[in-house]
Amino acid sequence: MVVTNPFVTQGYLSPHYFCDRVEETKYLTDLIINGNNVALISPRRLGKTGLICHCFEQPRIKDEYNTFIVDIYATKNLQELVFYLGKSILGTLKPQGRKMWERFVNTLNSLRGSISFDINGLPEWGLGVGDVKVPQVTLDEIFMYLEQAEKPCIVAIDEFQVVADYPEGNVEAILRTHIQRCKNTRFIYAGSQRHMMAEIFASPSRPFYQSTSMMSLAPIHIDRYIEFAQGLFREYHKDIAEETIREVYQRYEGVTWYVQTILNALFAMTEPGGNCLPETIDTAIQQVMTQQSFTYSALLYQLPSKQKEVLMAICKEGKAMNITSRPFLQRYHLTASTVQGAVKGLLEKDFITQELGTYSVYDKFFAMWLLQQ
């Protein structure tokens, strides 16, 4: 694969394009190899999924385990979770040859009539969510496969906290019952909502209480990022000033995805033989926001007027606290009932995030775009 821009903003390419996380990779790898399930917690876009992919590339895991990653962020119930779990496992096994996927397909008796095959005899996950008619039966079959697989398995479930909001109400208990019986499979539960993950794994009344090792991520150290970024620029006969990287890092508080996105834009703007200086940062940011402008306009258009008002108020605050206090309400001409109702909707739609009573706009680029409107 020819890599034209080494600052990856989507997915995971290889260890060469992955910045640092040496200690975190060793720690997570050691936990899994020594038989632990792990709850991995950090804000979104800080690199949880990248760390998991990097961990799965380590020889001690890559050569000895079947590894699967399923993102359940968009799921709303157990049926959808089972659907995406099965789809992820089949999609991972299919490129590895008939012997690998055949055992899984043969285990899914409840879906046997729904799985089709292409002209090359490869299985296709052509079914819809509605084809998973009895989710608990299909879930039993998936766990049966994991326990019978020819190699031990590791299943990473991304945005695990959403199971707490499923309407069935007992999904945590169902999963815990299956998982505690597993001898051949280890699990990584990745989550971005710290308070919800804490409730799931640290509350004595919940099924997953004291069932996992806990691990959190902090931003990559700035010195590691400087070394990483300058090294990749040099590989393409370009330079980037240390001050440039420091400013990008500080503007986005070291959050990996934002730093990578701006470095990607700066790299594209720098000609071979050129030196990327701090004065180019604003241009790069403006390019990114221009690319997203249509999407942001559409998102804003969809919001009810009260939610727009509260979103703008939180955006102007940067990090908003005491949002039902008199000073906040007076400053933005709002009422407590308006704020409470709007915040509930904005949190559900992921426009804002809340951490220990502090609210902020989830997408930092979106926040910058809003302030320009």
C-alpha positions as CSV (number, residue, x, y, z in Angstrom):
1,M,0.0,0.0,0.0
2,V,1.4,3.4,-1.0
3,V,1.0,5.9,1.8
4,T,0.9,9.4,0.4
5,N,0.2,11.1,3.8
6,P,1.6,9.3,6.9
7,F,-0.6,11.1,9.4
8,V,-3.5,8.6,9.6
9,T,-6.9,10.0,10.5
10,Q,-9.0,6.9,9.9
11,G,-8.3,3.3,10.9
12,Y,-5.0,1.8,11.6
13,L,-2.3,1.1,9.0
14,S,0.7,-0.4,10.8
15,P,3.0,0.2,13.9
16,H,5.1,2.5,11.8
17,Y,2.3,5.1,11.6
18,F,1.3,4.7,15.2
19,C,2.6,7.2,17.8
20,D,4.2,5.9,21.0
21,R,1.8,4.2,23.5
22,V,4.7,1.8,24.3
23,E,3.8,1.4,28.0
24,E,0.1,1.3,27.4
25,T,0.6,-1.4,24.7
26,K,2.7,-3.6,26.9
27,Y,0.3,-3.1,29.8
28,L,-2.8,-4.0,27.8
29,T,-1.0,-6.9,26.1
30,D,0.2,-8.3,29.5
31,L,-3.3,-8.1,31.0
32,I,-4.9,-10.0,28.1
33,I,-2.2,-12.7,27.9
34,N,-2.4,-13.2,31.6
35,G,-6.1,-14.0,31.4
36,N,-7.8,-10.7,32.3
37,N,-10.7,-9.0,30.7
38,V,-10.1,-5.2,30.5
39,A,-12.3,-2.1,30.7
40,L,-10.4,0.6,28.6
41,I,-11.7,4.1,29.3
42,S,-10.9,7.4,27.8
43,P,-12.6,10.3,26.0
44,R,-13.5,9.7,22.4
45,R,-10.8,10.4,19.7
46,L,-8.0,9.9,22.2
47,G,-7.0,6.7,20.4
48,K,-8.6,3.7,22.2
49,T,-9.4,1.8,19.0
50,G,-5.9,2.6,17.6
51,L,-4.3,1.2,20.8
52,I,-6.4,-2.0,20.5
53,C,-5.4,-2.5,16.9
54,H,-1.8,-1.8,17.8
55,C,-2.0,-4.3,20.6
56,F,-3.5,-6.9,18.2
57,E,-0.4,-6.4,16.0
58,Q,2.0,-7.4,18.7
59,P,3.6,-10.8,17.9
60,R,2.5,-12.3,21.3
61,I,-1.1,-11.7,20.2
62,K,-1.1,-11.6,16.4
63,D,0.5,-15.1,16.2
64,E,-1.4,-16.7,19.0
65,Y,-4.9,-15.3,19.0
66,N,-8.0,-14.7,16.8
67,T,-8.8,-11.0,17.3
68,F,-12.1,-9.2,16.7
69,I,-13.2,-5.6,17.0
70,V,-16.9,-4.6,17.0
71,D,-18.1,-1.0,17.3
72,I,-21.5,-1.0,18.9
73,Y,-21.8,2.8,19.2
74,A,-24.8,3.0,16.8
75,T,-26.7,0.0,18.3
76,K,-29.9,0.5,20.2
77,N,-30.7,-3.0,21.5
78,L,-29.5,-6.5,22.0
79,Q,-30.7,-7.6,18.5
80,E,-28.4,-4.9,16.9
81,L,-25.5,-5.8,19.1
82,V,-25.7,-9.5,18.1
83,F,-26.0,-8.5,14.5
84,Y,-22.9,-6.4,14.5
85,L,-20.9,-8.9,16.6
86,G,-21.6,-11.6,14.1
87,K,-20.9,-9.4,11.1
88,S,-17.6,-8.3,12.6
89,I,-16.5,-11.9,13.3
90,L,-17.4,-13.1,9.9
91,G,-15.7,-10.1,8.2
92,T,-12.5,-10.8,10.1
93,L,-12.4,-14.5,9.4
94,K,-13.4,-14.4,5.7
95,P,-10.0,-13.2,4.4
96,Q,-8.2,-15.9,6.4
97,G,-9.4,-18.8,4.4
98,R,-12.2,-21.4,4.3
99,K,-11.0,-23.3,7.3
100,M,-11.3,-20.2,9.5
101,W,-14.8,-19.0,8.5
102,E,-16.5,-22.3,7.9
103,R,-16.5,-23.3,11.6
104,F,-18.2,-20.0,12.5
105,V,-20.8,-20.2,9.7
106,N,-21.6,-23.8,10.6
107,T,-22.2,-22.7,14.3
108,L,-24.8,-20.1,13.4
109,N,-27.7,-22.5,13.0
110,S,-30.2,-19.7,13.7
111,L,-29.0,-17.7,10.7
112,R,-28.1,-20.6,8.4
113,G,-30.8,-19.7,5.8
114,S,-29.8,-16.0,5.8
115,I,-26.1,-16.3,5.1
116,S,-25.4,-16.3,1.4
117,F,-22.3,-17.1,-0.7
118,D,-20.8,-15.2,-3.6
119,I,-19.6,-16.7,-6.9
120,N,-16.3,-17.6,-5.3
121,G,-18.0,-19.5,-2.5
122,L,-17.2,-17.0,0.1
123,P,-19.9,-16.2,2.7
124,E,-21.7,-12.9,2.6
125,W,-23.3,-11.3,5.7
126,G,-26.2,-10.2,3.5
127,L,-28.8,-10.4,6.2
128,G,-30.5,-7.4,7.9
129,V,-30.9,-6.7,11.6
130,G,-34.4,-8.1,11.4
131,D,-33.0,-11.5,10.4
132,V,-31.7,-12.0,13.9
133,K,-35.1,-13.1,15.1
134,V,-34.0,-14.6,18.4
135,P,-31.0,-12.6,19.6
136,Q,-30.2,-14.7,22.6
137,V,-30.1,-17.9,20.6
138,T,-27.7,-16.3,18.0
139,L,-25.6,-14.9,20.9
140,D,-25.4,-18.4,22.4
141,E,-24.1,-19.6,19.0
142,I,-21.5,-16.9,18.7
143,F,-20.2,-17.6,22.2
144,M,-20.2,-21.3,21.3
145,Y,-17.9,-20.5,18.3
146,L,-15.6,-18.4,20.4
147,E,-15.1,-21.2,22.9
148,Q,-14.6,-23.8,20.1
149,A,-12.3,-21.7,17.9
150,E,-8.9,-23.3,17.0
151,K,-7.1,-20.5,18.7
152,P,-7.9,-18.4,21.8
153,C,-9.9,-15.3,21.0
154,I,-9.9,-11.7,22.0
155,V,-13.1,-9.7,21.4
156,A,-12.8,-5.9,21.7
157,I,-16.2,-4.1,22.0
158,D,-16.0,-0.4,21.3
159,E,-18.3,2.1,23.0
160,F,-19.4,-0.6,25.4
161,Q,-21.3,1.8,27.6
162,V,-24.3,1.9,25.2
163,V,-25.5,-1.5,26.5
164,A,-26.6,0.4,29.7
165,D,-29.3,2.2,27.7
166,Y,-30.7,-0.9,25.8
167,P,-34.5,-1.2,26.4
168,E,-34.2,-4.9,27.4
169,G,-32.7,-3.8,30.7
170,N,-30.9,-7.1,31.3
171,V,-28.2,-7.1,28.6
172,E,-25.4,-6.6,31.1
173,A,-26.5,-9.7,33.0
174,I,-26.9,-11.7,29.8
175,L,-23.4,-10.8,28.6
176,R,-21.9,-11.3,32.0
177,T,-23.4,-14.8,32.2
178,H,-21.8,-15.8,28.9
179,I,-18.5,-14.1,29.5
180,Q,-17.9,-15.6,32.9
181,R,-18.1,-19.0,31.4
182,C,-15.5,-18.3,28.7
183,K,-12.2,-20.1,29.0
184,N,-11.0,-19.6,25.4
185,T,-11.9,-15.9,25.0
186,R,-10.9,-12.6,26.6
187,F,-12.7,-9.3,26.3
188,I,-11.7,-5.6,26.0
189,Y,-14.6,-3.2,26.8
190,A,-13.7,0.2,25.4
191,G,-15.8,3.1,26.5
192,S,-15.7,6.9,26.2
193,Q,-18.3,7.9,28.8
194,R,-16.4,7.7,32.0
195,H,-19.3,8.0,34.4
196,M,-21.3,5.3,32.5
197,M,-18.4,2.9,32.4
198,A,-17.7,3.5,36.1
199,E,-21.4,2.6,36.8
200,I,-21.1,-0.6,34.8
201,F,-17.9,-1.9,36.2
202,A,-17.5,-0.2,39.6
203,S,-21.0,-0.4,41.0
204,P,-21.7,-3.3,43.4
205,S,-25.2,-3.7,42.1
206,R,-24.2,-4.2,38.5
207,P,-23.4,-7.6,36.9
208,F,-19.9,-6.6,35.7
209,Y,-18.8,-5.4,39.2
210,Q,-15.2,-6.4,39.9
211,S,-15.1,-8.7,36.8
212,T,-12.4,-6.7,34.9
213,S,-9.1,-4.9,35.1
214,M,-9.5,-1.2,34.6
215,M,-7.3,0.9,32.3
216,S,-7.5,4.5,31.3
217,L,-5.7,6.6,28.6
218,A,-4.1,10.0,28.9
219,P,-2.9,12.1,25.9
220,I,0.4,11.0,24.3
221,H,3.3,13.0,25.8
222,I,4.1,16.0,23.7
223,D,7.8,15.1,23.4
224,R,6.8,11.7,21.9
225,Y,4.6,13.5,19.4
226,I,7.3,15.9,18.3
227,E,9.7,13.0,17.7
228,F,7.0,11.1,15.8
229,A,5.9,13.9,13.6
230,Q,9.3,15.2,12.7
231,G,10.4,11.7,11.8
232,L,7.5,11.2,9.4
233,F,8.1,14.6,7.8
234,R,11.8,13.7,7.3
235,E,10.9,10.4,5.6
236,Y,9.2,12.5,2.8
237,H,12.0,15.0,2.7
238,K,10.0,17.7,4.5
239,D,10.6,19.5,7.8
240,I,8.3,20.7,10.5
241,A,9.3,23.1,13.3
242,E,9.0,21.9,16.9
243,E,7.0,25.0,17.7
244,T,4.4,24.0,15.0
245,I,3.8,20.6,16.6
246,R,3.7,22.1,20.1
247,E,1.1,24.7,19.1
248,V,-1.1,22.1,17.4
249,Y,-0.8,19.8,20.4
250,Q,-1.7,22.6,22.9
251,R,-4.6,23.9,20.9
252,Y,-6.3,20.5,20.9
253,E,-5.1,19.4,24.4
254,G,-3.2,16.5,22.9
255,V,-6.3,14.7,21.7
256,T,-4.9,12.3,19.1
257,W,-7.5,12.6,16.3
258,Y,-7.4,16.4,16.2
259,V,-3.6,16.5,16.3
260,Q,-3.4,13.9,13.6
261,T,-6.0,15.7,11.4
262,I,-4.2,19.1,11.5
263,L,-0.8,17.4,11.0
264,N,-2.3,15.6,8.0
265,A,-3.4,19.0,6.6
266,L,0.0,20.6,7.3
267,F,1.9,17.7,5.7
268,A,-0.3,18.1,2.6
269,M,0.5,21.8,2.5
270,T,4.3,21.4,2.8
271,E,6.2,20.8,-0.4
272,P,9.2,18.4,-0.4
273,G,12.2,20.4,0.8
274,G,9.9,22.8,2.7
275,N,9.6,23.6,6.4
276,C,6.2,23.7,8.1
277,L,6.1,26.8,10.4
278,P,3.5,27.8,13.0
279,E,2.0,30.5,10.8
280,T,0.5,27.8,8.6
281,I,-1.6,26.3,11.3
282,D,-4.6,28.6,11.0
283,T,-4.7,27.9,7.2
284,A,-4.7,24.2,7.9
285,I,-7.5,24.5,10.5
286,Q,-9.6,26.6,8.1
287,Q,-9.1,24.0,5.4
288,V,-10.4,21.3,7.7
289,M,-13.4,23.4,8.7
290,T,-14.2,24.3,5.1
291,Q,-14.2,20.6,4.2
292,Q,-16.7,20.0,7.0
293,S,-18.8,23.1,6.5
294,F,-21.7,21.4,4.7
295,T,-21.9,18.7,7.3
296,Y,-21.9,21.2,10.1
297,S,-24.5,23.3,8.5
298,A,-26.8,20.3,8.1
299,L,-26.3,19.3,11.7
300,L,-27.1,22.7,13.0
301,Y,-30.2,23.0,10.7
302,Q,-31.6,19.8,12.3
303,L,-31.5,21.1,15.8
304,P,-34.6,22.7,17.5
305,S,-34.1,26.4,18.3
306,K,-33.8,25.9,22.0
307,Q,-31.1,23.3,21.6
308,K,-29.2,25.6,19.2
309,E,-29.3,28.4,21.8
310,V,-27.9,26.2,24.5
311,L,-25.4,24.6,22.2
312,M,-24.1,28.1,21.3
313,A,-24.0,29.1,25.0
314,I,-21.9,26.0,25.9
315,C,-19.7,26.6,22.8
316,K,-19.0,30.2,23.9
317,E,-18.1,29.1,27.4
318,G,-15.7,26.5,26.1
319,K,-16.0,24.4,29.2
320,A,-19.4,25.2,30.8
321,M,-20.0,24.6,34.5
322,N,-23.1,25.4,36.6
323,I,-25.2,25.7,33.5
324,T,-28.4,26.2,35.5
325,S,-26.9,28.9,37.7
326,R,-28.2,32.4,37.6
327,P,-25.0,33.9,36.1
328,F,-25.0,31.4,33.2
329,L,-28.7,31.8,32.5
330,Q,-28.6,35.6,32.6
331,R,-25.5,35.7,30.4
332,Y,-27.2,33.8,27.6
333,H,-30.9,34.8,28.2
334,L,-32.0,31.3,29.1
335,T,-34.2,29.6,31.6
336,A,-33.3,26.6,33.8
337,S,-36.0,24.5,32.2
338,T,-34.9,25.4,28.7
339,V,-31.3,24.4,29.6
340,Q,-32.2,21.1,31.2
341,G,-34.4,20.0,28.3
342,A,-31.9,21.1,25.7
343,V,-28.9,19.5,27.4
344,K,-30.7,16.1,27.6
345,G,-31.3,16.2,23.8
346,L,-27.8,17.5,23.0
347,L,-26.2,14.7,25.1
348,E,-28.4,12.1,23.4
349,K,-27.4,13.3,19.9
350,D,-23.7,13.6,20.9
351,F,-23.4,17.3,20.2
352,I,-22.0,17.9,23.7
353,T,-20.2,15.8,26.2
354,Q,-20.3,16.0,30.0
355,E,-17.5,15.1,32.4
356,L,-17.8,15.7,36.2
357,G,-20.4,18.4,35.7
358,T,-18.5,20.2,32.9
359,Y,-20.1,20.5,29.5
360,S,-18.4,21.1,26.2
361,V,-19.0,20.7,22.5
362,Y,-18.0,17.2,21.6
363,D,-16.4,18.0,18.2
364,K,-13.7,20.7,18.6
365,F,-13.7,21.6,14.9
366,F,-17.5,22.0,15.1
367,A,-17.1,24.3,18.1
368,M,-14.6,26.5,16.1
369,W,-17.0,26.5,13.2
370,L,-19.9,27.6,15.4
371,L,-17.9,30.5,16.8
372,Q,-17.4,31.8,13.2
373,Q,-21.1,31.8,12.5
